[in-house]
Amino acid sequence: MDSAIDRHLRCPRTLSRRASDDYRPPFPIVVARAHEDVTQVVMAYLGVQYRGDEHRAEARETLRRIVGQFGLDDGPGHHDTTHHRDAQGRDNLVAVGYWRDPERYRRWSARPEVAGWWDADERLRAGVGVFREVVMPRVDGFETLYPFTDGLPGVGAVLDGVSDEVQEHAYWGAMRDRIPRSQTDRMTGSGELEVRGDPAGRAVVVGHDDVALIRSGQDWSGTEPGERELYLEEVEPELREAMDFLRDRGERLGCYSNRYVRNVHLDGRPLDATYAISHWRSLDRLERWAESHPTHLSLFVAYVRRAKRLPRLRLYHEVSVVGADDQSYEYVNCHPATGLLRDARRPD
Amino acid sequence: MDSAIDRHLRCPRTLSRRASDDYRPPFPIVVARAHEDVTQVVMAYLGVQYRGDEHRAEARETLRRIVGQFGLDDGPGHHDTTHHRDAQGRDNLVAVGYWRDPERYRRWSARPEVAGWWDADERLRAGVGVFREVVMPRVDGFETLYPFTDGLPGVGAVLDGVSDEVQEHAYWGAMRDRIPRSQTDRMTGSGELEVRGDPAGRAVVVGHDDVALIRSGQDWSGTEPGERELYLEEVEPELREAMDFLRDRGERLGCYSNRYVRNVHLDGRPLDATYAISHWRSLDRLERWAESHPTHLSLFVAYVRRAKRLPRLRLYHEVSVVGADDQSYEYVNCHPATGLLRDARRPD
């Protein structure tokens, strides 16, 4: 039985974890492990926003260009692409890239093919909007969770392997207990989002300390037909209801943005996988929602009651808590409720 | 905003509580407060077990005798009486008495009218069984929770008032955070129950450290008709399902005993109130069940979704963690799965 906190990230605690030393989780879970030279990772959500059939081709072409840029030197070690429709009825295609080294990301994003493209005035005149939401979690500020050990999605794909079975899971609070910073820091967050620039044109959102984000994924590509049907008919609707709630009514709970996205091929064909990616004012707001909101608990119950009959469904998550200086959010030609724009205030 | 841990019971922490200092609960809750001279309380569950209509009169007469004994000098400051049918189909009438001082309880229980009656061989020859399950929580080892401030049921009735609104509630782990011992002690429990004597005749169960018990109550006597119907038709069935599960299948989860009881008058007429009283191997077993079991979470969701429409429903609880020497369990002429007898092992 291992700790989710890797040996080189352990330190004398000023805050106790919730699990007692003799706690034994009811089923096995592993976390991603990284070599000690990994100190900070990068998660760059690069999106294209469009409305209606007439802009679909341009949007796909734009996504293709972004993914093409990933192939340049210093590009991400891993990426995936998704589609979702947002609360305003716009379609969005997002490519997320993962780097295990922020210096490589900085070199990549400073390349003329990349920086020049994002900064060009053509972006403002295009028939589609684009946005980039980039967070750079430090290794003591993120955690992962997988009930499988092969083919890790998301950030796990750019790290170096998996742990043994870990102790900190299957109780509320385990997410926090898996984040190394929780040993000495409650990560309570402070400040608020601020928008600079023109929300209807080119705008940036300035983050605050301890913004939390969670990517929580579902992959049914390896399920048998009966299992697939069980998931899609009896669990997925509960997931969708919870995600719609967060998307539409999460603001007062501290959820800045929630996207429930479908993994897609570059040509738009859907894959049998989805994930939710949401941004939160702080980790404790995410905890409160997950632990107590009826929509999330109904989903939890719907899944737990069927878990034994869903052996090939792959669920996983990654959770990050990031400092103000380790975030950047830019929106170009997007509607003003896109992403973290919605809840950002104008400076006085 | 007050702490659930009263000022004179606070001490330097070696364990942090789960709530951060800036946590604000979403609705107000108070806890019972006791003067500093209260160091230990007593909760004595005195039961009568019978089978079938032919023994009902004797059972009621026996309950009446027990409650009559409560009227003697040094009797409890408060009591109530209940009925439930157990997993073996036996009826049980239980009177629970509360004392704010263990010395008074000891004097009372040593009185010839009390001790002589319980110890008499007639108890073994009666048409009904009797049992007494007595716990004596110390003030640093129990907590209470009420969303109302008048007419406190249970242990609150023998204490001295209520707190201001407290901070430690409405999150999983708040129960533990309200118990003063949690400041320095995980209360993880150790040992196992042992039975001495003859389980089919007169037997005692010897407890172990940190047995936890919860009384969780529901009083709909003050509800309007629509609210009453909503509770009884849409929430109570979920409660019953969760309680039946714990009663019948709780053993492997660390639940030694669960009784979902109806408050009754001495003559058997039901009151519009129920409570569950359960005993656990340790507080963390109770936490795990409450936080993660589908039956309990379904109940939680069923209630939360309707809470605003149940304004006069009175829910409350009291939770105790008791040392081995502060428990005594005796069963006379009861079936061998009664109460804590079921999970107690015979010494080698």
Boltz contact constraints between the chains, C-beta under 6 A:
constraints:
  - contact:
      token1: [A, 15]
      token2: [B, 16]
      max_distance: 6.0
  - contact:
      token1: [A, 16]
      token2: [B, 15]
      max_distance: 6.0
  - contact:
      token1: [A, 16]
      token2: [B, 16]
      max_distance: 6.0
  - contact:
      token1: [A, 20]
      token2: [B, 186]
      max_distance: 6.0
  - contact:
      token1: [A, 20]
      token2: [B, 188]
      max_distance: 6.0
  - contact:
      token1: [A, 172]
      token2: [B, 172]
      max_distance: 6.0
  - contact:
      token1: [A, 172]
      token2: [B, 291]
      max_distance: 6.0
  - contact:
      token1: [A, 186]
      token2: [B, 20]
      max_distance: 6.0
  - contact:
      token1: [A, 188]
      token2: [B, 20]
      max_distance: 6.0
  - contact:
      token1: [A, 291]
      token2: [B, 172]
      max_distance: 6.0
  - contact:
      token1: [A, 294]
      token2: [B, 301]
      max_distance: 6.0
  - contact:
      token1: [A, 294]
      token2: [B, 304]
      max_distance: 6.0
  - contact:
      token1: [A, 294]
      token2: [B, 305]
      max_distance: 6.0
  - contact:
      token1: [A, 297]
      token2: [B, 297]
      max_distance: 6.0
  - contact:
      token1: [A, 297]
      token2: [B, 301]
      max_distance: 6.0
  - contact:
      token1: [A, 298]
      token2: [B, 301]
      max_distance: 6.0
  - contact:
      token1: [A, 301]
      token2: [B, 294]
      max_distance: 6.0
  - contact:
      token1: [A, 301]
      token2: [B, 297]
      max_distance: 6.0
  - contact:
      token1: [A, 301]
      token2: [B, 298]
      max_distance: 6.0
  - contact:
      token1: [A, 304]
      token2: [B, 294]
      max_distance: 6.0
  - contact:
      token1: [A, 305]
      token2: [B, 294]
      max_distance: 6.0
